Amino acid sequence: MQELSSAESSTNSLFSMKSISSMDISRNTTPRPSPLGAAMSTNDQSFLSLASIRREMDRESKKDKFIVILVGLPASGKSSISSHLIQSLKNNTATAHLRSTVYNAGKVRRMLCNGEKKKSIQIANDPSEDLFNPANAERKEVYAKITLENLINELDSDICDFAIFDATNSTVQRRSFVFREIYKYNDREGANFNLIPIVFQVTCSNQDFIRYNIHNKTFNEDYFDKPYEVAVQDFSKRLKYYHSQFVPFTETEFNTIIESNSSQTAGKPSLYYYNILNAGLDPSKQFQLSYTRESETHSMIVKETLRVISHFVTNYSELYGYSYINRVKNFFGESINTVVQKPSWVANYIPGKLSTWDYSNKLRHLASLKKIVNNDYFNELNSIIN
């Protein structure tokens, strides 16, 4: 089983904004020095201290809601894992009542570009016209911003309890923007709820998984009327563009977020991080992180929800990864090296069939897929991220 290597890289943000320093995240809540440079009076400091305490008491009295920030490249399995996570929440009696919604930036893009009409993406012949070319990042920022704004508005309007922001969120700058919006909401006077941020990174380095995911992408709304080979070529090019911009979320970034917000007058926020790698097949490479000011300030629903998520991540390969692996094996007709054992409760599982395809269609698709997404293609991806 071959895998892509990974490395962090410095890239431009998908948002057209200046690099955000550690103080920028807390800019919305930290009083700035007087323009005249004069020191605050004791009364001013006391007033701010009281205001801070008042905001903190107000925050702790609010009902908690959740916002999951997905991080991951296209074709890594983010959307599938999102639906599985929602299913796990529904299957647990403690969290079944949560109204969960996925807010997908790609769907917002298609809706704004196409309106009510079902229309596929226009294949760009000139790279300068390609929406996914990093040089055109400004054209995409509006879709992500609108998606995030809709998400927060619906949480605030009590339409949703558990919101998943489904976008690549590829860079530190993009993620800093997202956290700044969350913190700004939590510190806003009149906000109806307290948002609990959860970073959920989905990583895929298995080459067969990537090929299979690219294959599935060729049937989505962007390519529904395109020839199979054209769709594979275009999406594989899109994936290379994203690789050139992607910066994985790390423990260092996690700690930076916490430290950069320690200057907030309302105190440090809670923050949680989870990671699923290769459908849960590499648990030794997964890690979970958490920070909270005081564990006893958490409501019971927060504790129960985090418990369900932790169980979901730890056991993902058995809960959902097994069936995915079998679909990949069924598609390629070859063995994938894995230590995952068939769980007893799926003893009668039968791998899914190839939809309505006939065997000749499968052979043609496999030939096109392996011709385009070949070893040279993966070597090029490695050269981009290393």
C-alpha positions as CSV (number, residue, x, y, z in Angstrom):
1,M,0.0,0.0,0.0
2,Q,1.6,3.3,-1.1
3,E,1.1,6.5,0.6
4,L,1.8,10.1,0.0
5,S,4.4,11.8,2.2
6,S,3.4,14.9,4.0
7,A,5.0,18.1,5.0
8,E,4.0,21.6,6.1
9,S,4.4,24.4,3.7
10,S,4.0,28.2,3.8
11,T,1.3,29.3,1.3
12,N,-1.0,32.1,0.6
13,S,-4.4,32.0,2.3
14,L,-7.5,31.2,0.4
15,F,-8.8,34.4,1.9
16,S,-7.2,37.6,0.5
17,M,-6.1,39.0,3.8
18,K,-2.8,39.9,5.4
19,S,-1.1,37.4,7.6
20,I,-2.7,37.4,11.0
21,S,-0.5,37.8,14.0
22,S,-1.2,36.1,17.3
23,M,-2.7,39.3,18.7
24,D,-5.1,39.8,15.7
25,I,-7.4,36.9,16.9
26,S,-8.1,38.7,20.1
27,R,-8.4,42.1,18.6
28,N,-12.1,42.1,18.8
29,T,-12.1,41.8,22.6
30,T,-8.9,43.4,23.8
31,P,-9.0,47.2,24.4
32,R,-6.5,49.1,22.4
33,P,-4.2,51.7,23.9
34,S,-5.3,55.3,23.8
35,P,-4.3,57.0,20.5
36,L,-2.7,59.7,22.7
37,G,-0.5,57.1,24.4
38,A,-1.9,58.0,27.9
39,A,-2.1,55.3,30.5
40,M,-5.5,54.1,31.6
41,S,-6.7,55.5,34.9
42,T,-7.4,53.2,37.8
43,N,-11.2,53.8,37.3
44,D,-10.9,52.9,33.6
45,Q,-9.1,49.7,34.5
46,S,-11.7,48.8,37.1
47,F,-14.5,49.5,34.7
48,L,-13.0,47.2,32.1
49,S,-12.4,44.5,34.7
50,L,-16.0,44.6,35.8
51,A,-17.1,44.5,32.1
52,S,-15.0,41.5,31.6
53,I,-16.4,39.7,34.6
54,R,-19.9,40.6,33.4
55,R,-19.3,39.2,29.9
56,E,-17.8,36.0,31.4
57,M,-20.8,35.4,33.6
58,D,-23.1,36.1,30.7
59,R,-21.2,33.5,28.6
60,E,-21.4,30.8,31.2
61,S,-25.1,31.3,31.5
62,K,-25.7,30.7,27.8
63,K,-26.6,27.4,26.1
64,D,-23.7,25.8,24.4
65,K,-23.7,24.9,20.7
66,F,-21.0,23.4,18.5
67,I,-19.1,24.4,15.4
68,V,-16.9,21.8,13.7
69,I,-14.2,23.2,11.5
70,L,-13.2,20.6,9.0
71,V,-9.6,20.6,7.7
72,G,-8.5,18.5,4.8
73,L,-7.8,18.3,1.1
74,P,-10.5,17.5,-1.5
75,A,-11.0,13.8,-1.9
76,S,-9.8,13.1,1.6
77,G,-13.2,11.9,2.9
78,K,-14.4,15.0,4.8
79,S,-18.0,14.9,3.6
80,S,-18.4,11.2,4.2
81,I,-16.9,11.4,7.7
82,S,-19.2,14.4,8.4
83,S,-22.3,12.3,7.6
84,H,-20.9,9.4,9.7
85,L,-20.3,11.8,12.7
86,I,-23.9,13.1,12.5
87,Q,-25.1,9.5,12.3
88,S,-23.1,8.6,15.5
89,L,-24.6,11.6,17.3
90,K,-28.1,10.5,16.3
91,N,-27.4,6.9,17.4
92,N,-26.5,8.0,20.9
93,T,-29.4,8.8,23.3
94,A,-27.4,11.6,25.0
95,T,-26.9,13.5,21.7
96,A,-29.8,12.3,19.5
97,H,-31.7,15.5,20.0
98,L,-29.0,17.7,18.6
99,R,-30.0,19.3,15.3
100,S,-27.0,18.8,13.1
101,T,-26.3,20.4,9.7
102,V,-23.4,20.4,7.3
103,Y,-22.6,23.8,5.7
104,N,-20.7,23.0,2.5
105,A,-18.8,25.8,0.8
106,G,-18.9,24.0,-2.5
107,K,-22.7,23.9,-2.5
108,V,-22.8,27.6,-1.8
109,R,-20.4,28.2,-4.7
110,R,-22.6,26.1,-7.1
111,M,-25.8,27.8,-5.8
112,L,-24.4,31.3,-6.3
113,C,-23.0,30.5,-9.7
114,N,-25.8,28.5,-11.1
115,G,-28.9,29.6,-9.2
116,E,-31.7,27.1,-9.3
117,K,-30.4,25.5,-12.5
118,K,-28.5,22.3,-12.5
119,K,-25.3,23.3,-14.2
120,S,-21.8,21.7,-14.2
121,I,-18.6,23.6,-13.8
122,Q,-17.1,25.3,-16.8
123,I,-13.8,23.6,-17.6
124,A,-11.1,26.3,-17.9
125,N,-8.7,26.1,-20.8
126,D,-6.6,28.9,-19.5
127,P,-5.1,28.4,-16.0
128,S,-5.7,32.1,-15.3
129,E,-9.4,31.5,-15.6
130,D,-9.5,28.4,-13.4
131,L,-11.4,29.1,-10.2
132,F,-9.2,26.7,-8.2
133,N,-5.9,28.2,-9.3
134,P,-4.3,29.8,-6.2
135,A,-3.9,32.9,-8.3
136,N,-7.7,33.3,-8.2
137,A,-8.1,32.8,-4.5
138,E,-10.0,36.0,-4.1
139,R,-12.8,34.6,-6.3
140,K,-13.4,31.8,-3.8
141,E,-13.2,33.7,-0.5
142,V,-16.7,35.1,-0.9
143,Y,-18.2,31.5,-0.9
144,A,-16.4,30.5,2.3
145,K,-17.3,33.7,4.0
146,I,-20.9,33.4,3.1
147,T,-21.0,29.8,4.2
148,L,-19.5,30.6,7.6
149,E,-21.8,33.6,8.0
150,N,-24.9,31.5,7.3
151,L,-23.6,28.8,9.7
152,I,-23.2,31.3,12.6
153,N,-26.5,33.0,11.8
154,E,-28.4,29.7,11.9
155,L,-26.7,28.7,15.2
156,D,-27.6,32.1,16.6
157,S,-31.2,31.8,15.4
158,D,-31.5,28.4,17.1
159,I,-32.1,26.6,13.8
160,C,-29.1,24.3,14.4
161,D,-27.2,22.9,17.4
162,F,-24.2,21.1,15.8
163,A,-22.8,22.8,12.7
164,I,-20.1,21.4,10.5
165,F,-18.2,23.9,8.3
166,D,-17.3,21.7,5.3
167,A,-14.5,23.4,3.5
168,T,-10.8,22.6,3.0
169,N,-9.8,25.4,5.4
170,S,-6.3,24.8,3.9
171,T,-4.2,27.4,5.6
172,V,-3.3,28.9,9.0
173,Q,-4.6,32.3,7.7
174,R,-8.0,30.8,6.7
175,R,-8.4,29.0,10.1
176,S,-7.3,32.2,12.0
177,F,-10.1,34.0,10.2
178,V,-12.6,31.3,11.2
179,F,-11.6,31.4,14.8
180,R,-11.7,35.1,14.9
181,E,-15.3,35.1,13.8
182,I,-16.2,32.5,16.4
183,Y,-14.5,34.4,19.2
184,K,-16.1,37.6,18.0
185,Y,-19.5,36.0,18.2
186,N,-18.9,34.5,21.7
187,D,-17.8,37.9,23.0
188,R,-20.5,39.8,21.3
189,E,-23.0,41.5,23.6
190,G,-26.4,40.0,22.8
191,A,-25.2,36.8,21.4
192,N,-27.8,34.1,22.1
193,F,-25.4,31.1,22.6
194,N,-21.8,30.1,23.3
195,L,-20.1,28.3,20.4
196,I,-17.7,25.4,21.2
197,P,-15.1,25.2,18.4
198,I,-13.9,21.7,17.3
199,V,-11.2,21.3,14.7
200,F,-11.6,18.0,12.8
201,Q,-8.8,17.2,10.4
202,V,-9.3,14.4,7.8
203,T,-6.2,13.1,6.1
204,C,-5.8,10.6,3.3
205,S,-2.4,9.5,2.0
206,N,-3.3,6.0,0.7
207,Q,-3.0,6.1,-3.1
208,D,-5.9,3.7,-3.7
209,F,-8.1,5.7,-1.4
210,I,-7.2,8.9,-3.3
211,R,-7.9,7.3,-6.7
212,Y,-11.2,5.9,-5.5
213,N,-12.3,9.3,-4.0
214,I,-11.3,11.1,-7.2
215,H,-13.4,8.6,-9.1
216,N,-16.4,9.4,-6.9
217,K,-15.9,13.1,-7.4
218,T,-16.3,12.8,-11.1
219,F,-20.0,12.1,-10.6
220,N,-20.8,15.1,-8.4
221,E,-22.7,18.2,-9.5
222,D,-19.6,19.8,-11.0
223,Y,-19.1,17.0,-13.6
224,F,-22.5,15.3,-14.0
225,D,-22.5,16.1,-17.8
226,K,-18.8,15.7,-18.5
227,P,-17.0,12.7,-20.0
228,Y,-15.4,10.5,-17.3
229,E,-11.8,11.1,-18.5
230,V,-12.4,14.9,-18.7
231,A,-13.7,15.0,-15.2
232,V,-10.8,12.9,-13.8
233,Q,-8.3,15.2,-15.5
234,D,-9.9,18.4,-14.2
235,F,-10.4,17.2,-10.6
236,S,-6.9,15.8,-10.4
237,K,-5.6,19.2,-11.5
238,R,-7.8,20.8,-8.9
239,L,-6.3,18.5,-6.2
240,K,-2.7,19.6,-7.3
241,Y,-3.8,23.3,-6.8
242,Y,-5.0,22.6,-3.3
243,H,-1.9,20.6,-2.4
244,S,0.2,23.7,-3.3
245,Q,-1.7,25.7,-0.7
246,F,-2.4,23.2,2.1
247,V,-0.9,23.6,5.5
248,P,-1.9,20.8,8.0
249,F,-3.3,21.7,11.4
250,T,-0.7,20.8,14.0
251,E,-0.3,20.8,17.8
252,T,1.8,23.9,17.4
253,E,-1.0,25.8,15.7
254,F,-3.4,24.5,18.4
255,N,-1.2,25.9,21.2
256,T,-0.8,29.2,19.2
257,I,-4.5,29.6,19.1
258,I,-4.8,29.1,22.8
259,E,-1.9,31.4,23.7
260,S,-2.9,34.1,21.2
261,N,-6.3,34.3,22.9
262,S,-5.0,34.3,26.5
263,S,-5.0,38.1,26.3
264,Q,-8.7,38.2,25.8
265,T,-10.4,40.0,28.7
266,A,-13.0,37.2,28.8
267,G,-10.4,34.5,29.3
268,K,-9.2,31.6,27.1
269,P,-11.8,29.8,25.1
270,S,-12.4,26.1,24.9
271,L,-10.9,24.3,21.9
272,Y,-10.8,20.7,20.8
273,Y,-9.0,18.9,18.0
274,Y,-9.5,15.4,16.4
275,N,-7.8,13.7,13.5
276,I,-8.8,10.7,11.3
277,L,-6.1,9.4,9.0
278,N,-6.8,6.9,6.1
279,A,-10.2,5.9,7.3
280,G,-8.9,5.3,10.8
281,L,-6.3,2.7,9.7
282,D,-3.4,4.6,11.3
283,P,-4.4,5.2,14.9
284,S,-0.8,5.6,16.0
285,K,-0.6,8.7,13.9
286,Q,-3.8,10.2,15.3
287,F,-3.9,12.5,18.2
288,Q,-6.5,14.4,20.1
289,L,-6.1,17.7,21.9
290,S,-8.3,19.7,24.2
291,Y,-8.2,22.8,26.2
292,T,-10.9,24.3,28.5
293,R,-10.7,26.9,31.2
294,E,-12.6,24.9,33.8
295,S,-14.0,21.5,33.1
296,E,-16.7,22.1,35.6
297,T,-18.0,25.0,33.6
298,H,-19.0,22.6,30.8
299,S,-22.6,21.7,30.5
300,M,-23.6,18.1,30.4
301,I,-24.3,18.2,26.7
302,V,-20.8,19.4,26.0
303,K,-19.3,16.5,28.0
304,E,-21.6,14.0,26.4
305,T,-21.0,15.3,22.9
306,L,-17.2,15.2,23.3
307,R,-17.4,11.7,24.7
308,V,-19.4,10.6,21.6
309,I,-16.9,12.3,19.2
310,S,-13.9,10.7,21.0
311,H,-15.5,7.3,20.7
312,F,-16.3,8.0,17.0
313,V,-12.7,8.9,16.2
314,T,-11.1,6.1,18.2
315,N,-13.3,3.4,16.7
316,Y,-13.9,4.9,13.2
317,S,-12.2,2.0,11.3
318,E,-14.5,-0.5,12.9
319,L,-17.7,1.7,12.8
320,Y,-17.4,2.9,9.2
321,G,-13.9,2.4,7.8
322,Y,-14.4,-1.3,7.2
323,S,-17.2,-0.9,4.7
324,Y,-15.3,1.9,2.9
325,I,-12.2,-0.3,2.6
326,N,-14.3,-3.1,1.1
327,R,-15.8,-0.7,-1.4
328,V,-12.3,0.3,-2.5
329,K,-11.2,-3.3,-2.7
330,N,-14.3,-4.2,-4.7
331,F,-13.7,-1.3,-7.1
332,F,-10.1,-2.1,-7.8
333,G,-10.5,-5.9,-7.5
334,E,-7.3,-6.1,-5.5
335,S,-6.2,-6.5,-1.9
336,I,-5.4,-3.6,0.3
337,N,-2.9,-4.2,3.1
338,T,-4.8,-3.5,6.4
339,V,-5.0,-4.9,9.9
340,V,-8.6,-4.1,10.3
341,Q,-10.7,-7.1,11.2
342,K,-14.3,-7.6,10.3
343,P,-16.4,-6.6,13.3
344,S,-18.8,-9.2,14.6
345,W,-21.9,-7.0,14.1
346,V,-21.2,-6.8,10.4
347,A,-20.6,-10.5,9.9
348,N,-23.2,-10.6,7.2
349,Y,-22.0,-7.4,5.4
350,I,-22.0,-7.7,1.6
351,P,-19.8,-5.1,-0.2
352,G,-21.7,-2.7,-2.4
353,K,-22.1,-3.4,-6.1
354,L,-20.9,-1.1,-8.8
355,S,-24.2,0.8,-9.1
356,T,-25.7,0.1,-12.5
357,W,-22.3,-0.2,-14.3
358,D,-21.5,-3.2,-16.4
359,Y,-18.1,-4.8,-16.2
360,S,-16.9,-3.1,-19.4
361,N,-17.7,0.3,-18.0
362,K,-15.7,-0.5,-14.9
363,L,-12.7,-1.5,-17.0
364,R,-12.8,1.6,-19.1
365,H,-13.0,3.8,-16.0
366,L,-10.2,2.0,-14.2
367,A,-8.0,2.4,-17.3
368,S,-8.7,6.1,-17.5
369,L,-8.3,6.6,-13.8
370,K,-4.9,4.8,-13.6
371,K,-3.7,6.5,-16.7
372,I,-4.2,10.0,-15.3
373,V,-3.8,9.4,-11.5
374,N,-0.6,7.3,-12.0
375,N,2.7,7.1,-10.2
376,D,4.0,10.2,-11.9
377,Y,1.0,12.1,-10.6
378,F,1.6,11.1,-7.0
379,N,5.3,11.9,-7.4
380,E,4.3,15.4,-8.5
381,L,2.0,15.7,-5.5
382,N,4.9,14.7,-3.2
383,S,7.1,17.3,-4.9
384,I,4.5,20.0,-4.2
385,I,4.1,19.2,-0.5
386,N,7.7,18.4,0.4
